[in-house]
Amino acid sequence: MADLVIKITCPVCNKDFSKKAKDLKDGAVIECPQCGEKTTIRGTMFTDMIENLEKGGGHA
């Protein structure tokens, strides 16, 4: 997969930041660079999204 960049909005400070998709996986903990809030990617949401993109799926 190419270096797909995911935009993430912090649930606490509402600031956007980006992470490379290859650096993320289900269960990963990501930290907001603005406020330091840590968020866990839960379930299979991320894996399901990547699989859909790899199959050529578009936006819902």
N, CA, C and O of each residue as an XYZ file, in Angstrom:
240
protein
N       0.846     -1.171      0.000
C       0.000      0.000      0.000
C       0.888      1.230      0.000
O       1.949      1.242      0.625
N       0.459      2.247     -0.692
C       1.196      3.513     -0.713
C       1.160      4.142      0.671
O       0.467      3.661      1.568
N       1.893      5.192      0.826
C       1.931      5.881      2.119
C       0.663      6.702      2.321
O       0.677      7.930      2.233
N      -0.420      6.005      2.591
C      -1.704      6.635      2.842
C      -1.637      7.366      4.170
O      -1.185      6.803      5.167
N      -2.087      8.626      4.194
C      -2.071      9.426      5.404
C      -3.507      9.570      5.897
O      -4.406      9.919      5.132
N      -3.708      9.299      7.171
C      -5.023      9.370      7.798
C      -5.106     10.639      8.634
O      -4.229     10.905      9.455
N      -6.164     11.423      8.423
C      -6.391     12.605      9.243
C      -7.202     12.182     10.462
O      -8.235     11.524     10.334
N      -6.733     12.558     11.622
C      -7.386     12.201     12.884
C      -7.766     13.486     13.598
O      -6.979     14.431     13.658
N      -8.975     13.517     14.137
C      -9.415     14.657     14.934
C      -9.430     14.235     16.390
O     -10.094     13.265     16.756
N      -8.701     14.957     17.216
C      -8.640     14.644     18.640
C     -10.021     14.810     19.266
O     -10.670     15.835     19.057
N     -10.483     13.813     20.032
C     -11.796     13.914     20.665
C     -11.838     14.901     21.827
O     -12.922     15.233     22.306
N     -10.687     15.378     22.291
C     -10.651     16.307     23.420
C     -10.495     17.752     22.957
O     -11.306     18.606     23.314
N      -9.450     18.037     22.160
C      -9.184     19.421     21.769
C      -9.703     19.753     20.362
O      -9.652     20.907     19.937
N     -10.200     18.744     19.648
C     -10.756     18.905     18.300
C      -9.757     19.392     17.262
O     -10.161     19.879     16.206
N      -8.472     19.273     17.536
C      -7.441     19.637     16.557
C      -7.185     18.435     15.657
O      -7.240     17.291     16.107
N      -6.907     18.701     14.387
C      -6.587     17.644     13.435
C      -5.089     17.400     13.406
O      -4.287     18.325     13.537
N      -4.725     16.127     13.230
C      -3.339     15.756     13.001
C      -3.331     14.534     12.098
O      -4.363     13.885     11.924
N      -2.195     14.217     11.531
C      -2.118     13.132     10.564
C      -1.162     12.040     11.016
O      -0.173     12.297     11.703
N      -1.479     10.822     10.614
C      -0.621      9.660     10.857
C      -0.589      8.835      9.581
O      -1.577      8.780      8.850
N       0.537      8.196      9.311
C       0.619      7.288      8.171
C      -0.132      6.007      8.516
O      -0.001      5.478      9.619
N      -0.919      5.517      7.564
C      -1.721      4.318      7.788
C      -0.855      3.128      8.176
O      -1.265      2.303      8.993
N       0.338      3.031      7.597
C       1.199      1.882      7.902
C       1.682      1.896      9.350
O       2.131      0.869      9.859
N       1.596      3.056     10.025
C       2.017      3.161     11.419
C       0.892      2.837     12.398
O       1.113      2.778     13.608
N      -0.311      2.630     11.872
C      -1.480      2.394     12.721
C      -2.000      0.980     12.517
O      -1.863      0.402     11.439
N      -2.593      0.435     13.561
C      -3.257     -0.858     13.474
C      -4.257     -0.940     14.614
O      -4.211     -0.144     15.552
N      -5.163     -1.909     14.529
C      -6.158     -2.078     15.591
C      -5.447     -2.266     16.922
O      -4.500     -3.046     17.022
N      -5.899     -1.557     17.933
C      -5.304     -1.652     19.256
C      -4.181     -0.656     19.498
O      -3.696     -0.528     20.622
N      -3.759      0.060     18.443
C      -2.687      1.047     18.599
C      -3.173      2.214     19.456
O      -4.350      2.572     19.425
N      -2.264      2.795     20.211
C      -2.566      3.985     20.996
C      -1.927      5.164     20.275
O      -0.720      5.183     20.036
N      -2.753      6.144     19.934
C      -2.242      7.338     19.277
C      -2.373      8.522     20.223
O      -3.339      8.620     20.980
N      -1.398      9.414     20.174
C      -1.377     10.557     21.083
C      -1.496     11.852     20.293
O      -0.778     12.055     19.315
N      -2.397     12.722     20.715
C      -2.576     14.016     20.078
C      -1.332     14.871     20.346
O      -0.930     15.027     21.499
N      -0.721     15.423     19.294
C       0.459     16.258     19.493
C       0.137     17.613     20.125
O       1.041     18.304     20.596
N      -1.135     17.997     20.140
C      -1.522     19.286     20.705
C      -1.768     19.229     22.215
O      -1.214     20.020     22.979
N      -2.624     18.264     22.632
C      -3.019     18.229     24.045
C      -2.502     17.001     24.794
O      -2.590     16.941     26.020
N      -1.961     16.022     24.061
C      -1.415     14.834     24.706
C      -2.428     13.746     24.999
O      -2.076     12.718     25.577
N      -3.693     13.950     24.610
C      -4.723     12.933     24.819
C      -4.356     11.658     24.083
O      -3.968     11.704     22.916
N      -4.474     10.513     24.759
C      -4.177      9.226     24.143
C      -5.481      8.517     23.822
O      -6.375      8.416     24.662
N      -5.574      8.027     22.587
C      -6.764      7.344     22.113
C      -6.370      5.991     21.551
O      -5.374      5.876     20.836
N      -7.146      4.967     21.871
C      -6.884      3.621     21.384
C      -7.791      3.319     20.205
O      -8.994      3.573     20.258
N      -7.209      2.774     19.133
C      -8.008      2.321     18.000
C      -8.628      0.997     18.412
O      -7.922      0.008     18.610
N      -9.945      0.978     18.540
C     -10.642     -0.185     19.084
C     -11.281     -1.036     17.994
O     -11.588     -0.555     16.904
N     -11.472     -2.299     18.313
C     -12.146     -3.217     17.398
C     -11.353     -3.424     16.133
O     -10.124     -3.357     16.140
N     -12.059     -3.677     15.040
C     -11.406     -3.914     13.758
C     -11.675     -2.777     12.776
O     -11.502     -2.944     11.569
N     -12.097     -1.624     13.290
C     -12.437     -0.493     12.434
C     -11.309     -0.149     11.467
O     -11.553      0.039     10.275
N     -10.082     -0.066     11.966
C      -8.969      0.335     11.116
C      -8.648     -0.749     10.095
O      -8.473     -0.452      8.913
N      -8.569     -1.995     10.534
C      -8.282     -3.104      9.613
C      -9.357     -3.197      8.535
O      -9.039     -3.394      7.362
N     -10.621     -3.057      8.917
C     -11.715     -3.117      7.942
C     -11.592     -1.999      6.915
O     -11.825     -2.226      5.728
N     -11.229     -0.795      7.353
C     -11.088      0.337      6.450
C      -9.951      0.089      5.454
O     -10.112      0.334      4.258
N      -8.811     -0.392      5.940
C      -7.668     -0.660      5.063
C      -8.012     -1.742      4.042
O      -7.678     -1.607      2.865
N      -8.673     -2.810      4.476
C      -9.058     -3.877      3.556
C     -10.000     -3.353      2.476
O      -9.883     -3.736      1.312
N     -10.927     -2.484      2.854
C     -11.850     -1.909      1.905
C     -11.106     -1.038      0.885
O     -11.407     -1.093     -0.308
N     -10.145     -0.242      1.341
C      -9.366      0.600      0.441
C      -8.516     -0.241     -0.507
O      -8.382      0.087     -1.686
N      -7.945     -1.320      0.011
C      -7.106     -2.188     -0.823
C      -7.927     -2.883     -1.900
O      -7.408     -3.202     -2.970
N      -9.214     -3.121     -1.619
C     -10.101     -3.743     -2.599
C     -10.648     -2.718     -3.598
O     -11.375     -3.075     -4.524
N     -10.297     -1.460     -3.406
C     -10.759     -0.412     -4.322
C     -12.047      0.235     -3.878
O     -12.703      0.918     -4.665
N     -12.420      0.031     -2.628
C     -13.640      0.620     -2.117
C     -13.539      2.118     -1.998
O     -12.471      2.663     -1.719
N     -14.640      2.769     -2.209
C     -14.677      4.225     -2.110
C     -15.257      4.662     -0.788
O     -15.325      3.895      0.173
N     -15.669      5.898     -0.764
C     -16.288      6.445      0.447
C     -17.709      5.936      0.564
O     -18.382      5.702     -0.440
N     -18.159      5.768      1.788
C     -19.522      5.283      2.028
C     -20.525      6.381      1.791
O     -21.727      6.163      1.944
